[in-house]
Amino acid sequence: MLAAAAVLTALTASPAEARRRVHHGGGGGYNPPYAAMVVDAKTGRVMHAVNEDALRHPASITKVMTLYLLFEQLERGKMDLDSPLQISANAARQAPSKLGLRPGSTITVEEGIKALVTKSANDVACAIGENIAGSEPAFAEMMTRKAHALGMTRTHYANASGLPDADQITTARDLTILARAIQDRFPKYYRYFQTRSFAFRGRVIGNHNHLVGRVEGVDGIKTGYTRDSGFNLMTSARIGDRHIVAVVLGGKSVASRDTIMTKLVRANLPVAYAGARTAPPVVEVAERPRPAVVAERPVATRTLVASADEDDAVETTNSTGQPLDIAPRGGATPQGSAKWRSAAAAVPASAQAYAPAAAPAFPAPGGKYASRLPSSEPGEARAPAPREAVAPAAKPVTVSPWVIQLGAMDDEGKAKSMLAEARQRSGGALGKAAPFTEKVTHGGTTLYRARFSGFSEAETAQDACRALKRNGFTCFATRS
């Protein structure tokens, strides 16, 4: 049966798909970490779930949140469909897939929406962020706050497009929340996700989402791909009174991802609830300011490899930090987890401690994401960016084999306050741990990592981190 499936896939794969496999391992040994979830949109019932809470990279599914915030601007009257979007030099130089717009040019908001839905244009995504928030980093912070307000508690955004960044993370569960929320909040604008093609200045651009119009019931919404994420797909499908949303992350190829999603839709949509909706709409809670950066991970380097269609380029990453993924609840390590492994970030042999004296009260961090202990097996990685330990006080700290990181802040005082608060509320779990801050340049921004040393074994570091989590802190244990 497996052999027959393989033959069928080979026979039905397009030439573009065949080229894609050659370029970035869409078959053979390419095993990106997998996750999936199907939810009945009318009841909220989980109909299917695999690794649904494991951390994953969203890739271009990111643009659903970008559009959520753009639709919000339309709803509030701050923009209309004919409003011009200015294209900056920064937006114009984004990696493909893109429209290839020139710096100083403009497109309309409606053209921008269609470009994201069909072409998955990274230059347009960046431009939308810049036009709304003034800069893409500021827009990414807005995206993250919105995600948390919607209940996407394990999601963090670092850019508007989904181009590779180690800090751009989510889960299948969080993405089903977003898939429901954007339909609940913006039914008027959700129709754009049904766009099959987009005519733009003499070109006709087809939608990367091959299931729209081909699989009964599917009405959107977004594809995505990077080397680390695998082939991703967020889908909404409805027939009559039945409605589901589904997410597949980590497909090995466009064809296999689409096949998996098609099977999930056909298996679950006919048995979805057909009565009156019982689940409340997905709404936002009050958005509260969060620390600038929490549970920061080093930025990944980027390599582009030519591709025939999906996203026009293959974005690969060599992370300089610990992997985001963990073993799923069953305890087995995902086949693709080796793709996430990387050499542990080098930490200075010694760092300077400080005495966390009467620091101002610091609220329990809201956290970008909570990451359980990753694998420490080294893999291929580029040399980490130079970092320097911050030494505001006198006593040096010898960095232990294992450390706990609470987060990385844009201000050293915030990092110190976080450490002081964590020690105070740890219930003695950090009694012998030594707090220290570490300065690191992250994408041109200076950050201060808040860390505890003093752990010789992984188990003791994990235990301390679990104690912190029970007291409202986000943290992860990592090799030094």
Secondary structure, DSSP 8 states (H G I E B T S, - for coil): -HHHHHHHHHHH--HHHHHHHHHH-SSTT-----EEEEEETTT--EEEEESTTS-B--GGGHHHHHHHHHHHHHHTTS--TT-EEE--HHHHT--SSS----TT-EEEHHHHHHIIIII--HHHHHHHHHHHHSSHHHHHHHHHHHHHHHT-TT-B-S-SS--S-TT-BB-HHHHHHHHHHHHHH-HHHHGGGG--EEEETTEEEE-S-TTTTTSTTEEEEEEEEETTTEEEEEEEEEETTEEEEEEEEEESSHHHHHHHHHHHHHHHGGGS--SS--S------------S-SS-----EEEEEE-SSTTSEEEEEE-SS--S----TTS---GGGGGG--------SEEEB----S---------S------------------EEE---SS-EEE--SEEEEEEEESSHHHHHHHHHHHHHHSTTTTTT-EEEEEEEEETTEEEEEEEEEEESSHHHHHHHHHHHHHTT---EEEE-
